[in-house]
């Protein structure tokens, strides 16, 4: 992770995002800051302009061996991993992102969790296994 950080520090541009909400099947775009987001009862997909200030060390978990299922799995007494959601059994589970981080903007601080592809975008497409 340190190697990625040092490489990304020199090459990353600051990116702006917006908040996207779903209201009765329609999509609308609102530009919000952290304070507005945390004090407003909004549903939907959330993106906002902010800076990642802190990433917890535990960036991934051992998940189901299929790419379609994201359930966490544990090793069973027989030495196999088993997914109780989709029924997958095997010896090679996939490491999957569960990225907990703090984001900040001038209005406040917020803990967020990113999974899968969203977390992978932060690390320039690297998989959880590569990280």
C-alpha positions as CSV (number, residue, x, y, z in Angstrom):
1,X,0.0,0.0,0.0
2,X,2.9,2.4,0.7
3,X,4.3,1.9,-2.8
4,X,0.9,2.7,-4.3
5,X,0.6,5.8,-2.1
6,X,4.0,7.1,-3.0
7,X,3.4,6.5,-6.7
8,X,-0.1,8.0,-6.7
9,X,1.0,11.0,-4.7
10,X,3.0,12.2,-7.6
11,X,0.5,11.4,-10.4
12,X,-3.0,12.0,-9.0
13,X,-5.1,14.9,-9.9
14,X,-7.8,16.3,-7.6
15,X,-11.1,15.0,-8.9
16,X,-14.5,16.6,-8.3
17,X,-17.7,14.6,-7.8
18,X,-21.3,15.4,-7.2
19,X,-24.2,13.8,-5.2
20,X,-26.6,11.7,-7.3
21,X,-30.0,10.9,-5.9
22,X,-32.8,8.8,-7.2
23,X,-36.3,10.3,-6.8
24,X,-39.2,8.4,-8.2
25,X,-37.0,6.7,-10.8
26,X,-35.5,10.0,-12.1
27,X,-31.9,11.0,-11.5
28,X,-31.0,14.4,-10.2
29,X,-27.7,15.9,-9.4
30,X,-27.1,18.1,-6.3
31,X,-23.7,19.5,-5.3
32,X,-23.4,19.0,-1.5
33,X,-20.7,19.2,1.1
34,X,-20.3,16.9,4.1
35,X,-22.3,19.1,6.5
36,X,-25.2,19.2,4.1
37,X,-25.0,15.5,3.5
38,X,-24.9,14.5,7.1
39,X,-27.8,16.8,8.0
40,X,-30.1,16.0,5.1
41,X,-32.4,12.9,4.8
42,X,-31.3,11.8,1.3
43,X,-31.4,8.4,-0.3
44,X,-29.4,7.1,-3.3
45,X,-25.8,6.9,-4.5
46,X,-23.6,9.5,-2.9
47,X,-20.6,11.2,-4.4
48,X,-19.2,14.5,-3.2
49,X,-16.1,16.7,-3.4
50,X,-13.8,15.7,-0.6
51,X,-10.3,14.6,0.2
52,X,-9.4,11.2,1.6
53,X,-7.6,12.0,4.9
54,X,-7.2,8.5,6.4
55,X,-7.5,4.9,5.2
56,X,-7.7,2.1,7.8
57,X,-5.0,-0.6,7.4
58,X,-7.6,-3.4,7.0
59,X,-8.5,-2.7,3.4
60,X,-9.9,-6.1,2.5
61,X,-11.5,-9.4,3.6
62,X,-11.6,-13.0,2.4
63,X,-14.7,-13.3,0.3
64,X,-16.6,-15.8,-1.8
65,X,-14.6,-17.4,-4.6
66,X,-17.1,-16.1,-7.3
67,X,-16.9,-12.6,-8.7
68,X,-20.7,-12.3,-8.5
69,X,-21.0,-12.8,-4.7
70,X,-19.4,-10.5,-2.2
71,X,-20.1,-12.5,1.0
72,X,-17.4,-12.9,3.6
73,X,-16.3,-16.6,4.0
74,X,-14.4,-18.4,6.7
75,X,-12.4,-21.7,6.5
76,X,-14.4,-24.7,7.6
77,X,-13.0,-27.5,9.8
78,X,-12.6,-29.6,6.6
79,X,-10.1,-27.1,5.2
80,X,-12.5,-25.6,2.6
81,X,-14.0,-22.2,2.4
82,X,-17.8,-22.1,2.1
83,X,-20.2,-19.3,1.1
84,X,-23.5,-19.7,2.9
85,X,-25.1,-17.1,0.6
86,X,-24.5,-18.6,-2.9
87,X,-23.3,-22.1,-1.9
88,X,-19.7,-21.8,-3.3
89,X,-17.2,-24.2,-1.8
90,X,-13.4,-24.2,-2.5
91,X,-9.9,-23.7,-1.4
92,X,-9.2,-20.4,-3.2
93,X,-11.4,-17.6,-2.0
94,X,-11.0,-14.1,-3.4
95,X,-9.8,-11.1,-1.4
96,X,-12.3,-8.3,-1.7
97,X,-12.2,-4.6,-0.8
98,X,-13.9,-3.2,2.3
99,X,-12.2,0.2,2.4
100,X,-13.0,2.3,5.5
101,X,-11.7,5.8,5.3
102,X,-12.2,9.3,6.5
103,X,-13.1,12.0,4.0
104,X,-12.9,15.7,4.7
105,X,-14.0,19.0,3.1
106,X,-14.1,22.5,4.6
107,X,-17.5,21.8,6.2
108,X,-16.6,18.6,8.1
109,X,-15.3,15.0,8.4
110,X,-17.1,11.8,7.5
111,X,-16.3,8.1,7.8
112,X,-17.2,6.1,4.6
113,X,-16.9,2.5,3.5
114,X,-16.2,1.6,-0.1
115,X,-16.6,-1.9,-1.6
116,X,-15.6,-3.6,-4.8
117,X,-15.1,-1.5,-7.9
118,X,-15.6,1.8,-6.0
119,X,-12.7,1.0,-3.7
120,X,-10.6,-0.4,-6.6
121,X,-10.9,3.0,-8.3
122,X,-9.0,4.6,-5.4
123,X,-6.1,2.3,-6.1
124,X,-6.0,2.8,-9.8
125,X,-7.6,-0.5,-10.6
126,X,-5.4,-2.7,-8.4
127,X,-7.3,-5.7,-7.0
128,X,-7.4,-6.4,-3.3
129,X,-5.0,-9.3,-3.8
130,X,-2.5,-7.0,-5.6
131,X,-2.6,-4.4,-2.8
